[in-house]
Amino acid sequence: MNEENERKNEDRAAFTSLENKSRIKRNIGIATVLLLILILIFTLAIFVLNTYFDIDSIIVDGTDKYSYLEICENLGFEEGDIIFFVSEKKVEENLMRVFPFIASVEIVKNYPSSINIIIYEENPLFYVRGDGEYYVLTNELKVLERYESLPDLTAAYPELKELKSPEIYKIIAPEKVVFKNPRDLRYLREFLVELSSWEGFAKTDHIDISEKFDITIEYDGRITIMFGNRYDLEDKLNIASAMISSYPENAHGIFDISNVEESIARMTDAPDNEENADRWRVCLQEKKYSSQIVKYL
C-alpha cells in the first residue's frame, strides 16, 4: 500500500515537473516573440526617424551681429540629428550664454526635417565706465560689449547715452551689472526702462543715476532736467515734454521736476535775434507747471 502511494506521488511529481517545464518554455517563447516584436518596432522607428526626420536644413533669421556659422556651431545640434530630439529651451540657453546681444530665441520646427532659428537681438542704449574701460548696456542693465577706449566705443555706437551709475561691484557680459548695493539694480533698471520709452529719449545725452534720489539727465546738450527720485516718473516725463515744447529749440536752462506739484523751469541764456526777443522775455521768467494739466500757470 505504501509502495503504491509512493509511486503515485512520484508520478504526480514527474507530471508537475513536466508541466512546469512546458509552462516555462511557453513563457520563454512568448517573451522571445515579444522581444523580437519590440526590436522590430524599435528598428523600424529608428529607420523612419533617420530616413524622414533627420534635419537637413537649418535657417537662421534676425541677426546681423553674428554669422550663420557662429550660430550653428553653438546650437547644440546639427544637420543629420533627429528633429524630435531638439530642445527649444536648450538651444536658447546655449545661444544666450555665448552671445550677449541675443535677447531671446524662437525655434520653429518645420516637419519633417527643417528648423528655423529666429533670433531677437538686444537694443544697446547706454554706456558706462568701469575700471578704466567702457561697457555697452541695455535699458535692463545687461552688459553687451566692452571697449578699452571711449573713441572706439563712440565710433561703433555713436547714439549711445552716457550713464553715470552708483558704485559697480562686477560688470561682465552677458550678465547684468552688479552694484555694490544690490538693491540699486531694480531701482535704476525701472527708471531706465521707462525713460527709454519717453518721446524725448532720442535727444537725451547724459543720465546721472549715481545718486538714486538725485537723478538728472542732460537733454539735447542744453537743458538739465532734475528728477529727484524715480517715483511719479510718468508724470515727470509728461511735464518735461510740455516744458521742452514751450521754449525755443535752442533754449538753455534747468528744469526741476522733482516735485510734480510744482515743477520749475529756469532759462539761462539770452535771445539769438530780435525775432525771438518777445518770446525770450517771457521764457526768461520763472514758470510753474502742474502735473495734472501739464501746462505752465
ChimeraX attribute file (.defattr): number of C-alpha atoms within 10 A of each C-alpha:
attribute: neighborCount
match mode: 1-to-1
recipient: residues
	/A:1	6
	/A:2	7
	/A:3	8
	/A:4	9
	/A:5	10
	/A:6	11
	/A:7	12
	/A:8	12
	/A:9	12
	/A:10	12
	/A:11	12
	/A:12	12
	/A:13	12
	/A:14	12
	/A:15	12
	/A:16	12
	/A:17	12
	/A:18	12
	/A:19	12
	/A:20	12
	/A:21	12
	/A:22	12
	/A:23	12
	/A:24	12
	/A:25	12
	/A:26	12
	/A:27	12
	/A:28	12
	/A:29	12
	/A:30	12
	/A:31	12
	/A:32	12
	/A:33	12
	/A:34	12
	/A:35	12
	/A:36	12
	/A:37	12
	/A:38	12
	/A:39	12
	/A:40	12
	/A:41	12
	/A:42	12
	/A:43	12
	/A:44	12
	/A:45	12
	/A:46	14
	/A:47	12
	/A:48	12
	/A:49	17
	/A:50	15
	/A:51	14
	/A:52	15
	/A:53	19
	/A:54	21
	/A:55	24
	/A:56	16
	/A:57	13
	/A:58	15
	/A:59	12
	/A:60	16
	/A:61	12
	/A:62	13
	/A:63	15
	/A:64	9
	/A:65	10
	/A:66	12
	/A:67	10
	/A:68	14
	/A:69	9
	/A:70	12
	/A:71	18
	/A:72	17
	/A:73	11
	/A:74	17
	/A:75	18
	/A:76	15
	/A:77	17
	/A:78	17
	/A:79	15
	/A:80	14
	/A:81	16
	/A:82	20
	/A:83	24
	/A:84	14
	/A:85	9
	/A:86	18
	/A:87	14
	/A:88	15
	/A:89	11
	/A:90	13
	/A:91	18
	/A:92	21
	/A:93	15
	/A:94	14
	/A:95	23
	/A:96	17
	/A:97	13
	/A:98	14
	/A:99	18
	/A:100	18
	/A:101	25
	/A:102	22
	/A:103	15
	/A:104	14
	/A:105	19
	/A:106	15
	/A:107	17
	/A:108	13
	/A:109	17
	/A:110	12
	/A:111	13
	/A:112	16
	/A:113	21
	/A:114	17
	/A:115	20
	/A:116	15
	/A:117	21
	/A:118	16
	/A:119	21
	/A:120	15
	/A:121	17
	/A:122	17
	/A:123	15
	/A:124	21
	/A:125	20
	/A:126	24
	/A:127	27
	/A:128	20
	/A:129	20
	/A:130	15
	/A:131	9
	/A:132	9
	/A:133	13
	/A:134	18
	/A:135	23
	/A:136	25
	/A:137	27
	/A:138	21
	/A:139	21
	/A:140	20
	/A:141	24
	/A:142	24
	/A:143	24
	/A:144	22
	/A:145	17
	/A:146	19
	/A:147	17
	/A:148	13
	/A:149	13
	/A:150	15
	/A:151	11
	/A:152	12
	/A:153	19
	/A:154	14
	/A:155	9
	/A:156	11
	/A:157	15
	/A:158	10
	/A:159	15
	/A:160	21
	/A:161	23
	/A:162	19
	/A:163	20
	/A:164	19
	/A:165	18
	/A:166	17
	/A:167	14
	/A:168	17
	/A:169	12
	/A:170	13
	/A:171	20
	/A:172	15
	/A:173	19
	/A:174	18
	/A:175	14
	/A:176	17
	/A:177	21
	/A:178	18
	/A:179	16
	/A:180	13
	/A:181	11
	/A:182	12
	/A:183	10
	/A:184	20
	/A:185	17
	/A:186	12
	/A:187	15
	/A:188	21
	/A:189	16
	/A:190	15
	/A:191	19
	/A:192	21
	/A:193	14
	/A:194	15
	/A:195	19
	/A:196	16
	/A:197	11
	/A:198	16
	/A:199	11
	/A:200	16
	/A:201	15
	/A:202	15
	/A:203	13
	/A:204	21
	/A:205	18
	/A:206	20
	/A:207	21
	/A:208	17
	/A:209	24
	/A:210	16
	/A:211	16
	/A:212	18
	/A:213	13
	/A:214	14
	/A:215	20
	/A:216	24
	/A:217	20
	/A:218	19
	/A:219	21
	/A:220	17
	/A:221	13
	/A:222	16
	/A:223	21
	/A:224	21
	/A:225	22
	/A:226	22
	/A:227	26
	/A:228	19
	/A:229	19
	/A:230	21
	/A:231	15
	/A:232	13
	/A:233	19
	/A:234	14
	/A:235	17
	/A:236	25
	/A:237	22
	/A:238	17
	/A:239	23
	/A:240	25
	/A:241	15
	/A:242	16
	/A:243	21
	/A:244	17
	/A:245	9
	/A:246	14
	/A:247	17
	/A:248	13
	/A:249	10
	/A:250	12
	/A:251	19
	/A:252	19
	/A:253	19
	/A:254	17
	/A:255	22
	/A:256	21
	/A:257	28
	/A:258	23
	/A:259	17
	/A:260	21
	/A:261	14
	/A:262	14
	/A:263	23
	/A:264	21
	/A:265	24
	/A:266	18
	/A:267	19
	/A:268	13
	/A:269	14
	/A:270	14
	/A:271	17
	/A:272	11
	/A:273	8
	/A:274	9
	/A:275	9
	/A:276	12
	/A:277	13
	/A:278	10
	/A:279	14
	/A:280	20
	/A:281	11
	/A:282	11
	/A:283	22
	/A:284	18
	/A:285	11
	/A:286	11
	/A:287	18
	/A:288	18
	/A:289	22
	/A:290	18
	/A:291	21
	/A:292	11
	/A:293	11
	/A:294	19
	/A:295	14
	/A:296	18
	/A:297	8
